Amino acid sequence: MERRTVIKNKGHEFVKLESAMSACYHLPRTGRSYRLSHLSGRWGAEYMIRRQFLTQGKILLENRTGISTTFAHPFFALDEGDSTEHSGCVWFGTLLWNGNWKFVIEQDPYEQICVTGGINDFDFSFPLKPGDSFETPAVLSGLSTAGFGGASRMLHSHQRRYIAPQGEASRSMPVLFSTWANMEWDVNEAKIFKVIDLAKKVGCELFVIDSGWQQKLGDWRPDKLRFPGGMKAVSDKVKNLGMDFGLWVEAESFETKSELYRKHPDWAMCYNGRKLCSNIRADAERRQVFLLNFARDEVAEYILGELRTLIRDYSLDFLKLDMNSYFNTPGWEDVPDEEQKTIWVKYAKNLLQVFAKLKTEFPSLLLENCAAGSGRSDLLMDSVFGRINRSDNQDTLDIIKMHEGFTWMHPSKLAGGACHISDAARNINLRSTPMKMQAYAGMMGSLSVGKKLGECPAEELAEIRAYLELYKRIRHIIRDGELFRISSFYDTPYAAFEFVSHDKTEALLFVFGHSMQFAFKVPPFKLKGLDAAKFYNIENHGENPQKNGFTATPEQCTRRSGQGLMELGIRVELLGDYDAQMIYFHTENTI
C-alpha cells in the first residue's frame, strides 16, 4: 500500500509549510511488546540490521545529510518480538524519497504504537501561495505473515512490477569489468587498451572506466593527456570486441580548476553572503571540490545537456553516478529568505528528474546509483537506476553481511560494486579471501571483475572465466526468483541464501563459511519454496576436495525430492576459513 499527502493552500494568504509527513500508522494493541527492526550504518558498513524493543517514548530514525541513506535507511519493521525470517507477522514500511527523511516510532502510555514518516522537517520549509499545493513522497507499507523474509519478497515483487523502469526488471545483469580496483584514478589510454582484450577473454560483457578519465570534475570531457586519441577510440575498441561500454561521472560536483567553476562559481551550494565551503579530495591532485546546487533549475538543465552529449558521443550503454559530498552549506543566492529552506526538496527532485529524462531518452542505458557507496539507495532511486553500488567496501565477508540488510529493501540482482572478484578490498580489514568466495558472493547480485588481468597467470584467468560462465548460466534465477535467507552471519559462522524460480523448476543455494572450528558439522540446510512433488537434480559447485578426516562426508546425492529438501534439508560441508559453495537444483527438463 502506498500513502502520500497533498497539501493545498485554499486560502487567500501566503502559507509557510514547515512539516509535511506522508503517512501515519497505528498498530493494533496486543498486550505484548513490539520490537523495532531497522537498517543503519556508515561508509563501508551499510545496511546493518538493528533491533530493539519499544517502551513508552519516541524513537527517531532519520537522515539529514541531503541524501537518503548515509547513516540510516528509510525502512522500518515491527513485530511482537517472536517473528523469524520465515514466520510471524511483520509490519513494514519504506519512504520513496531520495532526500532527507524521518520515521518516528512512538509508544504512548497506553501501549498504542504510532509510526509517522515523511520528509525530514529539519531545516525545512516550503512556501505555498494561494492555490499552490505540495505533494509528499509516498510511504510504501505492508504486512507480512511469513516473517521478515516474506516482507522482503513482497517488496521485491512490488518493485519489479511497479517501481523498476520499463525493461529493467527483466534485464540480465551484464558481467562488468571496472578500472577502479586495478587502476583507481591513474587511468590512461595505454593502460585501457592493454586490458580490454583480456576483459573480453575472461567473459566480461560491460567495460567501465571509473574516475580519472575526465578533464576535471565538472568538465565531462576526456583528459587529452590521458586519452590523446579521444574516448571514441576506446569506445569503438570495446564495442568491436562485442562488449558494452560505460563511464563514471560525479555530476553533482565541480572543482576549482574546472572550466565550469570559472564560468559559474555562483552555482556552488553556499549560504548567502558566506565563504564557499569545499572539501579536499585525497587523490594525487588534491582537488578542491564544491557541491553543485541542483536546486537551481539552470544547473540541472546544464548537467542534463552535458550527460546527454556524453552518452551520444561515446555510445554509452552504462553510466555510473557517484556522489562524494554531503550538504555542508545548504543555501543559495538569488532566492528570497522564505525560499532558502526549499533547497533540500528542490535538489532531490531536480536530480531525480535529470536521470529520469536520460532514462526516457535512452531506455536501454543501464544507470548505476552510487553515492560514496550506498549513500542514496532508496526505492525512489530504484525507479530510475538499474544497479546499486551496495558499498565501496568490497571485502567478501563484509559483503555477505551487508547483503542480508540490502535485500530487506532491494532485489538481490541490483547489488553492484566495482570489484567483487579482485584483490582491492584487502585494505578494508587487511584480509584476503579466496576467489571462489568472492565470485559466489558477487553472483548473488550484479557480478563485477576488478582484477589486474595483465598480471594474472593463465590458470587464474581460466578460473575467472569459469566463474563468469557459471554466473551467466544461473543469473536468470537471481533476476526473477524469490529469495530466502536461510542462515545468517549475525547468528552463526555460516550464511546461506536460496533463490527459487517462480515456476519452482530451478533453485540456487549459496553457502559461505567464516572461520569454522572444532571440525564443526554444519546442520542440514532446509530449503524453502520448492515444489514438494517434484524431483530435483543436484549440482554442487565449489566443494572442497580436501577433507579433514573428522567430519563425516555426506553421501553424494544427485537427485532428491522437493519435500525431502525442505523437510530434511541438504548437508553442506564447510571447512577452515572462507569456504564457499554454490548448489544448483533443477528438474529434469531445465538443464
Steps between C-alpha positions, in 0.01 A plus 500: 500500500628846408393807695585864438362840595404794281493835682325782316470865598133575440517834681588848380824551690855367480563184709838367611499121524743381770405134532355265240473138604388241248316249718414396853432142611351364823583139576253277685541472878576138585617513861849405390808713441580594144853464364643749250739385228674752277812557287784733591872532434766723349751499215627146450240353739164565337178304563579388853198335662409649841227392739349632823179459697271800534420664832304814578653785302619579149767354278623714213642347183630764261752622248570870448820523297313590180506144367286217620708217645829633638457375857153346497267352241134607466360168617331365811355165604296424811407164650406362841850379569463140389482526121781329315637512149236251388199541732299752694326832433722792397376851430742688276538822305742710297496855366544552126721806527859583406552789744470563874241286678385382838287233665374551856396184684310588817348296780258697716419435869219264395726284278360637176764493224506779245739529202528829313725550200588747227739775401720606791386832645861585595581837337195455277236746390305542180298810406152451363333785321119498470411208274839331532530141618775273633498123448705287737691190393325169554542260788480142375382266777372150549435208733681170462373182664812315385756676716772741393576295190138530392517879541807509274337288233192724502720807451701333224186396315354849528821657372519270199139570405449865589828681578778374272538684168348327202727217392727510806332227703549254213856610419770240557780682677811510277834389643682826564871579484594819686831685490462626857641207697806459280577858388305734732547858372808411294318403181629576153460388144803268498391313815144468377598356162719239672215362709200518261587174320558318828165617637334355192705180528381421852138565401420857609204659319525862617822704521486801735758774546465643849633831637805660341400512133344846522670834435387635837211442736230704332658484154372169367736466207794258471834621633708564185828396662361172631296427187681661206298294252171601660238290673330403173798279413464319832125461458545363147761250616273372779198471274692335218580221745130457577495664844291793620672819614446723803642799686498638853384854582465704816243736354425689821854630559742740333855600589671837508718416199202417282370715219152469649615652830675788325179579312250437779645521853150613602375150426675364807277419796567770760323710760415846372786739574728232644835363383483187287559177691692233309637155563848387403521173310783276615605395150823589324383848403361602843199655328289767667142401430162670546150359485288626211164637606259275314211694651574756227308405189777638277754268665280196443439596137871555437604163648220326307641645179857400585405142583279471194795603283730256678262209441456582132863581418638178646200271446479425870308195616568567869540809717604493863394796715723557801462760776765563766381810687230579751309826530749699709362846412138448387420848377488699178500851369236655278200375697314681778537394862169313505624268223847423641389181673339358188848396387476151652184411308575679172848347482366145543221551246724659236767234531251218455337682209833531314561127507136415438520706179820323398337162562202604287721624215735201519280213625768231454753697708592326825539757779690421820415682822808569713550761771828430681377144502132457580428850626182551297343158452133565557220348296428826317848481348416141403229645273776634271821310578549132417811432711605608850851525639420301814817632665848626420607226741556192284639274776318174434404422860370852545310476169315188617389666824398822325313303235255371760395854589519612136239241404266621771433789260633417154487203259823306519590551133549876554798445732795646314848623574817540296710206610340182636775285346814697586782554745403860575291443813789386716557854629164495684580228755849389385334175398530300179220266397509221239379582152234230531339679793527836323333362189212324676426807714505719188269264312217579742484845341652670196839331467811712435869436435775731620810281483822622341444266209835575339674359808286187532659167398317291242344269761356796690349646182347160429353489852343844456354397167347188655329705769362745246367218283327348803346837590362547150341158524313567825451879520141481375406324825644788706331750269150351510497265795383535858764543771506301823766594755564156654781578747668820618848613598323694777420167671751238382848475344330409172244667275270361233281665235252311281342616173200315351359557153133596485404174332698310768700306240837651599667613819839616624655468844802718582681396820788686665716408797687751712749333736393145563636340818517165685403300188152650534234319304265753339135398548305414185358802321124461467402667175188707440259565216557180300232277349464211745383265224789567263838327492807720464837416349783638712824656376759602760744774403800588714509196729830483683702201364693476827345329804598544862467136602261581785181632344303224334461572132135467401424247231483679168140538392426617147120482515251572775135592539387852578331366811823339618703816435253709699430260788834322540729753335832459326840457661781738397849457641684824581865480605754750630489869414298660220349186350215537252277281288223552250246224436271501196170309513296436188224272382558262208414740215674818625868414445 
